[in-house]
Amino acid sequence: MEPTAIAAVVAGYLIGSIDFGVIIPRMRGVDIYSHGSGNPGTTNVLRTMGRKTAVFVMAGDMTKGFAAAVIGDLTGTEAVGFAAGFAAVLGHCFPIWHRFRGGKGVATAGGMMLWLEPILGVGLLAVWVLLAFAAKRASIASLVVAAALVPGVLASGHRGWPVVWSAAAATLVVVRHHENVRRLLRGAERRIAA
């Protein structure tokens, strides 16, 4: 990897480590780690603090993935854009600024795709919103979108490293949902709203 590509990937990780799910609630006097599921993600913020705050968190988390992909894509190649986007997802899940206690990476991965493949990104976002509110469980929407990411990237004509980094992002999202999968199998997964 070229030095500029390495710098873009490192920048992607550091940007991804800025956790809006922690910062925005903290600005309003709430330690999100001590509320609900304790996860600093959009769904827990929604349950804990309501829609308005959750929208800001989701927008911030998507912006991180978008910004990282832009930096990678413009300073390197398309593959570097995917690598930097994945680094942002990794940073979101394991943020250096927040003792590596992060979210699940869905919105950040979505933001990455909005830059790298805008039509696919918008399509995945629409599917997530429709499924989340139809099923009343964000985890189902997140898992379906993660499963659709690599096929979508392949269908968009990508091969090689962009597919590898997309697969890494999708895999990380699925792994971060392991507790949700267990609850879904038991029929005990929490609903988005009561």
C-alpha positions as CSV (number, residue, x, y, z in Angstrom):
1,M,0.0,0.0,0.0
2,E,1.2,3.5,-0.8
3,P,1.8,5.9,2.1
4,T,-1.2,8.0,1.1
5,A,-3.4,4.9,1.1
6,I,-2.2,3.9,4.5
7,A,-2.9,7.5,5.8
8,A,-6.4,7.4,4.3
9,V,-7.2,4.1,6.0
10,V,-5.8,5.3,9.3
11,A,-7.8,8.5,8.9
12,G,-10.9,6.4,8.2
13,Y,-10.4,4.5,11.4
14,L,-9.9,7.7,13.5
15,I,-13.0,9.3,11.9
16,G,-15.0,6.2,12.5
17,S,-13.9,6.3,16.2
18,I,-15.9,9.6,16.7
19,D,-19.0,8.0,18.2
20,F,-22.0,10.2,17.8
21,G,-24.1,7.7,19.8
22,V,-21.9,8.6,22.8
23,I,-21.2,12.3,22.1
24,I,-24.7,13.5,21.4
25,P,-26.4,11.9,24.4
26,R,-23.5,13.1,26.6
27,M,-24.1,16.7,25.4
28,R,-27.6,16.2,26.7
29,G,-26.4,14.8,30.0
30,V,-27.0,11.1,29.2
31,D,-24.4,8.4,29.5
32,I,-25.8,6.0,26.8
33,Y,-23.7,3.1,28.2
34,S,-25.9,3.2,31.3
35,H,-29.3,3.2,29.5
36,G,-31.3,0.6,27.6
37,S,-29.0,-2.0,26.0
38,G,-25.9,0.1,26.7
39,N,-25.1,0.1,23.0
40,P,-24.0,3.5,21.6
41,G,-26.0,3.1,18.4
42,T,-29.1,4.7,16.8
43,T,-31.6,2.1,18.0
44,N,-30.6,2.4,21.7
45,V,-30.6,6.2,21.4
46,L,-34.0,6.0,19.8
47,R,-35.4,4.0,22.7
48,T,-33.6,6.1,25.3
49,M,-33.9,9.6,24.0
50,G,-36.4,9.6,21.1
51,R,-36.5,10.1,17.4
52,K,-34.9,13.5,17.0
53,T,-31.8,12.6,18.9
54,A,-31.6,9.2,17.1
55,V,-31.8,10.9,13.7
56,F,-28.8,13.1,14.6
57,V,-26.9,10.1,15.7
58,M,-27.7,8.1,12.6
59,A,-26.8,11.1,10.4
60,G,-23.5,11.5,12.2
61,D,-22.6,7.9,11.9
62,M,-23.4,7.8,8.2
63,T,-21.3,10.9,7.6
64,K,-18.3,9.1,9.1
65,G,-18.5,6.3,6.6
66,F,-19.1,8.8,3.8
67,A,-16.2,11.0,4.8
68,A,-13.8,8.1,5.1
69,A,-14.7,6.7,1.7
70,V,-14.3,10.1,0.1
71,I,-10.8,10.5,1.6
72,G,-9.8,7.1,0.5
73,D,-11.3,7.3,-3.0
74,L,-9.9,10.8,-3.7
75,T,-6.4,10.2,-2.3
76,G,-6.0,6.7,-3.6
77,T,-8.1,4.4,-5.8
78,E,-11.6,3.0,-5.5
79,A,-10.2,0.1,-3.6
80,V,-8.6,2.5,-1.1
81,G,-12.1,4.2,-0.7
82,F,-13.6,0.8,0.2
83,A,-10.6,0.1,2.6
84,A,-11.0,3.5,4.3
85,G,-14.8,3.0,4.5
86,F,-14.2,-0.4,6.2
87,A,-11.7,1.3,8.5
88,A,-14.4,3.7,9.6
89,V,-16.8,0.8,10.3
90,L,-14.1,-0.8,12.4
91,G,-13.5,2.5,14.2
92,H,-17.2,2.8,14.9
93,C,-17.4,-0.7,16.4
94,F,-14.1,-0.4,18.3
95,P,-13.5,3.4,18.8
96,I,-10.1,4.4,20.2
97,W,-11.7,7.6,21.6
98,H,-14.3,5.6,23.6
99,R,-12.3,2.7,25.1
100,F,-13.1,0.5,22.1
101,R,-16.8,0.3,23.2
102,G,-18.7,1.1,20.0
103,G,-21.8,0.4,18.1
104,K,-22.6,-2.1,15.4
105,G,-21.5,-0.3,12.3
106,V,-24.7,-0.3,10.2
107,A,-25.1,3.4,9.6
108,T,-21.3,3.9,9.0
109,A,-21.3,1.1,6.4
110,G,-24.3,2.7,4.8
111,G,-22.5,6.1,4.6
112,M,-19.5,4.4,3.0
113,M,-21.8,3.0,0.3
114,L,-23.5,6.3,-0.3
115,W,-20.2,7.7,-1.7
116,L,-18.8,4.6,-3.4
117,E,-22.0,3.3,-5.0
118,P,-24.8,5.9,-4.4
119,I,-27.6,4.0,-6.0
120,L,-26.8,0.9,-4.0
121,G,-26.4,3.0,-0.9
122,V,-29.8,4.7,-1.2
123,G,-31.4,1.3,-2.0
124,L,-29.9,-0.4,1.1
125,L,-31.0,2.6,3.2
126,A,-34.5,2.4,1.9
127,V,-34.6,-1.4,2.5
128,W,-33.3,-0.8,6.1
129,V,-36.0,1.8,6.8
130,L,-38.8,-0.3,5.4
131,L,-37.8,-3.5,7.1
132,A,-37.0,-1.8,10.4
133,F,-40.5,-0.3,10.7
134,A,-42.3,-3.3,9.2
135,A,-40.7,-5.8,11.5
136,K,-40.3,-3.3,14.4
137,R,-36.8,-4.7,14.9
138,A,-33.8,-2.8,13.7
139,S,-31.6,-5.9,14.0
140,I,-33.6,-7.8,11.3
141,A,-33.2,-4.9,8.9
142,S,-29.5,-4.6,9.7
143,L,-28.8,-8.2,9.1
144,V,-30.7,-8.3,5.8
145,V,-28.9,-5.2,4.6
146,A,-25.5,-6.6,5.7
147,A,-26.3,-9.9,3.8
148,A,-27.2,-7.9,0.7
149,L,-24.1,-5.7,0.7
150,V,-21.7,-8.0,-1.1
151,P,-24.2,-9.2,-3.8
152,G,-25.0,-5.5,-4.4
153,V,-21.4,-4.6,-4.8
154,L,-20.8,-7.5,-7.2
155,A,-23.9,-6.6,-9.1
156,S,-22.6,-3.0,-9.4
157,G,-19.6,-4.4,-11.3
158,H,-16.9,-4.4,-8.6
159,R,-14.3,-7.2,-8.3
160,G,-11.2,-7.7,-6.2
161,W,-10.4,-5.5,-3.2
162,P,-13.6,-3.5,-3.2
163,V,-15.5,-6.8,-2.7
164,V,-13.1,-8.0,0.0
165,W,-13.5,-4.7,2.0
166,S,-17.3,-4.8,1.5
167,A,-17.4,-8.4,2.7
168,A,-15.2,-7.4,5.7
169,A,-17.7,-4.6,6.6
170,A,-20.7,-6.8,6.2
171,T,-19.1,-9.6,8.3
172,L,-18.2,-7.2,11.1
173,V,-21.8,-5.9,11.1
174,V,-23.2,-9.4,11.4
175,V,-20.7,-10.4,14.1
176,R,-21.6,-7.3,16.1
177,H,-25.2,-8.5,16.0
178,H,-24.5,-11.9,17.5
179,E,-26.6,-11.1,20.7
180,N,-29.4,-9.9,18.5
181,V,-29.3,-13.1,16.5
182,R,-29.6,-15.2,19.7
183,R,-32.5,-13.1,20.9
184,L,-34.2,-13.4,17.5
185,L,-33.9,-17.2,17.7
186,R,-35.4,-17.2,21.1
187,G,-38.2,-14.8,20.1
188,A,-37.0,-12.3,22.7
189,E,-35.6,-9.5,20.5
190,R,-36.6,-6.0,21.6
191,R,-38.9,-4.0,19.4
192,I,-38.0,-0.6,18.1
193,A,-40.9,0.9,20.0
194,A,-43.2,-0.4,22.6
